[in-house]
Amino acid sequence: MTEPPALLEAVAKVARQISPARRPEGSAISQAINEVGQIIEALKRVLDQMEEVLELAELAERQKTADEQEIESLRRALRQLQRPGGPRPRGPEVPQA
């Protein structure tokens, strides 16, 4: 895997944003609560992105199935055209004597 997963990227981004110079003043517990809150928000954004990817994958799967059905239909029509004599056109029937 050449790229880290999006979740790790999001967590790393939040960690970089919380540099010692930017940490809010207060107790270590308050700082930890703030950091966890930011991580939760980052994870929520990642979850939203993952849901979008899932929707796109499902859409692609449905489109693939429809495309495969269309291809098979075209193949059947082509085979029918390639049969000896091809399809017989339907016209007025002439009685044979």
N, C-alpha and C positions, 0 to 999 in steps of 0.2 A: 504494500500500500504506500503510495508516494505522498499522499496528502493526509494530514490528520483528520479524523472525523470532525464534522461541523460542531458537535457538542464540545469536543476538546478545544477547538478554536474559540468558541464562544466563552468558555470558562477562562482560557488563557487571556482573552481580550479583557475580560472583567478584572482579572488579576493584575494586568498591566496598568489598568486605569486606577487601581487602588495603590498607587505608589505611596511611600512614606510621607511625602510632602502633601499629598491630597487626603490623607486619612482624617476623618473628623476627630475633633478633640473629644475626649471622654475616656471612659474606662475601656479596658481591653475587651470586655464582654460587649459593650455597646458597639465597638468597632467590628467585632466578630458578627454581631447581629446584622449590622449594615452590609457587611461583605456577603453573608449568606443570603440576604434579601436580594442583592444584586445578582448573585449566582442563580437564584431562583428565577429572576426575571429573564436572565440570559437563557436558561433552560426552557422557559416558556416560549421564547422566540424560536429556539431550535425545534421545539416540538411542533410549532406552527409550520415551520419550514418542512419538517418531515411529513406532516399531514398533506402539504401541497405536493410533495414528491410522490406520496402514495396515490393521491388523486390522479396525477399525471400518468403514473405507471398503470393504474386501472384503466384510464382512458386509452392509453396506448394498447393495452391488451384487448380491449373491446374492438378497437380499430383494426388490429391485426387479425382478429377472428373474422370480422366483416370482410376484410381484404382477401383472406384465404377462401372464404365462401364465394366471393366474386370470381376469383381466379379459377376455382373448381368449376363454376358455372360456365365460364368462358372456355375452359378445356373441354367440357362435355359438348358444347356447341361446335367447337373446332373439330372434335372427333366425328361428330355427326356430319359435318361438311366434307370430311376427308374420306368417308365411306365410299366404296365403289358405287357410282351412280349418284352419289350425293343425296340430299333430301329431295324428295319428289314434290314439285310444286302442286299445290292444290288448286285445281281449276274446275271448270265444269266437267263432270264425268261424261265420257262418251261411251254409250253402250257398244259392246263388242258383239259382232254377229257370228 
